[in-house]
Amino acid sequence: MLLAARLAVAKTVAGVKSGHELVGEEFREQRGLFVTIKKHGCLRGCMGRLETAIPLAKAIGEVAIQSAVADSRFDPVRTDELGELSYEISVLSQLKRGTFGDIDVGRHGVCLRKGRHGAVYLPQVASEEGWDREELLAQLCRKAGLAEDAWRSENAELYIFEAEVFGN
């Protein structure tokens, strides 16, 4: 899985069309996923899909490429950086409507939707940052461009999910 992500990025950055897909029953599933790329432990790109209509075998490469070249917070990955990058793939469970009390920090990722605004944090983010539930939701609101307490609004929707995380 990690090798497929790494190869897809390397081929794309080198200008070669990627065609590598994973083989195996588990890669036929259609599940949401995120690919996080780090350089020397610092975030270098992270993109994902909460849901997908294509099998993981294809989605992993596509999302890895997006993380490397389409994350607007960063310049596209360059060829000379490839050896310095580490990858983490988070394969998501289905989203489930939740409430503040349902969130188990470190176990659940959270998706917030309010009107045209939305944001997502993977389960590992809150633990890495040392956030409790309240801070997680405040940061999620901020990420979505909303007031820190917007998650309390009647028209705010919270969704929780779990993730299988593969990384190096």
KOLPA-374451 format. One line per field, with one value per residue (C-alpha): residue number from 0; residue in one letter; y, x, z. Coordinates in Angstrom, 2 decimals, padded with zeros to 5 digits. Layout:
KOLPA-374451
seq	c(NUM,...)
type	c(A,...)
yy	c(Y,...)
xx	c(X,...)
zz	c(Z,...)
***
This chain:
KOLPA-374451
seq	c(0,1,2,3,4,5,6,7,8,9,10,11,12,13,14,15,16,17,18,19,20,21,22,23,24,25,26,27,28,29,30,31,32,33,34,35,36,37,38,39,40,41,42,43,44,45,46,47,48,49,50,51,52,53,54,55,56,57,58,59,60,61,62,63,64,65,66,67,68,69,70,71,72,73,74,75,76,77,78,79,80,81,82,83,84,85,86,87,88,89,90,91,92,93,94,95,96,97,98,99,100,101,102,103,104,105,106,107,108,109,110,111,112,113,114,115,116,117,118,119,120,121,122,123,124,125,126,127,128,129,130,131,132,133,134,135,136,137,138,139,140,141,142,143,144,145,146,147,148,149,150,151,152,153,154,155,156,157,158,159,160,161,162,163,164,165,166,167)
type	c(M,L,L,A,A,R,L,A,V,A,K,T,V,A,G,V,K,S,G,H,E,L,V,G,E,E,F,R,E,Q,R,G,L,F,V,T,I,K,K,H,G,C,L,R,G,C,M,G,R,L,E,T,A,I,P,L,A,K,A,I,G,E,V,A,I,Q,S,A,V,A,D,S,R,F,D,P,V,R,T,D,E,L,G,E,L,S,Y,E,I,S,V,L,S,Q,L,K,R,G,T,F,G,D,I,D,V,G,R,H,G,V,C,L,R,K,G,R,H,G,A,V,Y,L,P,Q,V,A,S,E,E,G,W,D,R,E,E,L,L,A,Q,L,C,R,K,A,G,L,A,E,D,A,W,R,S,E,N,A,E,L,Y,I,F,E,A,E,V,F,G,N)
yy	c(000.00,002.47,001.38,002.01,005.55,006.19,004.86,006.88,010.09,009.32,008.56,011.66,013.97,012.46,013.00,009.30,008.12,006.00,002.71,000.70,-000.65,-002.95,-006.50,-008.31,-008.72,-006.02,-003.45,-003.93,-002.18,001.32,003.23,006.76,007.40,010.09,010.13,012.23,013.04,014.32,015.56,015.16,014.79,017.99,017.97,018.22,017.39,015.72,015.10,012.59,011.51,010.76,008.41,007.05,005.21,003.54,000.65,001.32,-000.19,002.85,005.46,005.11,006.22,009.02,010.45,010.12,012.14,014.80,015.03,015.51,018.03,019.52,020.47,024.25,024.81,023.57,023.75,020.52,017.86,018.01,015.07,015.95,015.57,012.06,010.27,012.49,011.81,009.49,008.38,007.57,006.13,006.30,004.02,005.20,003.48,004.80,008.18,008.03,011.00,011.86,014.29,015.88,013.01,010.35,011.56,009.38,011.49,009.46,006.83,008.94,011.29,014.09,015.78,019.04,020.40,023.68,025.26,025.55,025.12,021.89,020.43,017.07,015.87,012.31,010.39,010.72,014.53,015.30,012.89,014.28,017.83,016.97,018.23,017.25,017.00,020.69,021.84,019.35,020.84,024.42,023.69,021.94,025.01,027.26,025.03,025.30,029.10,029.26,030.63,028.23,027.34,026.91,023.14,023.86,025.38,023.47,023.37,022.08,018.40,016.27,012.94,010.51,007.74,005.44,004.80,001.99,003.77,002.46,004.43,004.49)
xx	c(000.00,002.73,004.88,001.98,001.57,005.32,005.55,002.54,004.07,007.56,006.24,004.04,006.81,009.12,006.49,005.75,002.16,001.38,-000.38,000.50,-002.50,-002.63,-003.90,-005.87,-009.39,-009.01,-008.09,-011.41,-013.27,-014.57,-013.55,-012.56,-008.88,-006.31,-002.65,-000.36,003.13,005.78,009.31,011.62,008.54,006.86,003.65,004.36,000.89,-002.35,-005.41,-008.18,-011.71,-014.29,-015.99,-015.03,-016.76,-013.56,-011.65,-008.80,-006.42,-006.91,-007.81,-004.54,-002.44,-004.83,-004.98,-001.21,-000.65,-003.13,-001.33,002.00,001.00,-002.42,-002.40,-002.73,-000.79,002.42,004.37,004.24,006.73,009.97,012.04,014.95,012.66,011.41,013.98,013.16,009.42,007.47,003.90,000.94,-002.28,-005.48,-008.25,-011.56,-014.61,-018.00,-019.02,-021.54,-023.57,-022.32,-022.47,-019.89,-020.24,-019.69,-016.17,-013.41,-010.26,-007.53,-009.98,-012.39,-011.77,-014.30,-015.97,-017.85,-020.33,-022.18,-023.72,-021.04,-018.26,-016.64,-013.46,-012.02,-009.40,-008.11,-008.18,-004.43,-004.37,-005.96,-003.63,-000.55,-001.57,-002.61,-006.16,-009.16,-012.65,-013.44,-010.15,-010.54,-013.91,-012.69,-009.76,-012.08,-014.35,-011.34,-010.12,-013.58,-013.47,-016.10,-016.26,-014.70,-018.07,-019.94,-020.13,-022.76,-025.13,-028.33,-027.44,-023.90,-023.44,-020.78,-019.71,-017.27,-015.20,-012.30,-009.21,-006.75,-003.43,-000.46,002.76,006.51)
zz	c(000.00,000.98,-001.94,-004.33,-002.97,-003.16,-006.73,-007.91,-006.56,-007.91,-011.40,-011.46,-010.26,-012.89,-015.58,-016.12,-016.32,-013.30,-013.88,-010.78,-008.87,-005.90,-006.22,-003.55,-002.28,000.40,-002.27,-004.10,-001.29,-001.87,001.24,002.02,002.56,003.19,002.27,004.45,003.20,005.58,005.02,008.01,010.24,008.99,006.97,003.22,001.90,002.92,000.81,000.92,000.24,002.89,000.46,-002.91,-005.72,-006.90,-005.33,-002.92,-005.48,-007.69,-005.07,-003.15,-006.11,-007.05,-003.54,-003.06,-006.23,-005.08,-001.73,-003.48,-006.13,-005.34,-001.64,-001.92,001.31,-000.30,-003.55,-005.53,-004.50,-006.47,-007.73,-005.42,-002.36,-003.08,-000.91,002.07,002.16,004.41,003.76,005.96,004.57,006.62,005.34,006.76,008.12,007.03,008.41,011.24,012.47,015.95,018.84,021.12,023.57,020.91,020.07,021.50,021.01,019.33,018.13,016.09,013.25,012.99,010.04,010.54,008.01,008.39,005.35,002.68,005.24,006.21,007.63,008.66,011.11,011.07,014.39,014.95,014.68,018.06,019.82,018.06,018.99,022.56,022.07,024.15,022.63,023.10,021.52,018.65,017.75,018.15,015.81,013.37,013.28,012.75,009.91,008.31,008.53,011.26,014.79,017.32,018.83,015.52,016.11,018.80,016.23,015.37,011.69,012.27,011.48,013.15,011.71,013.28,011.74,012.53,010.44,009.83,009.61,007.62,007.74,007.67)
***
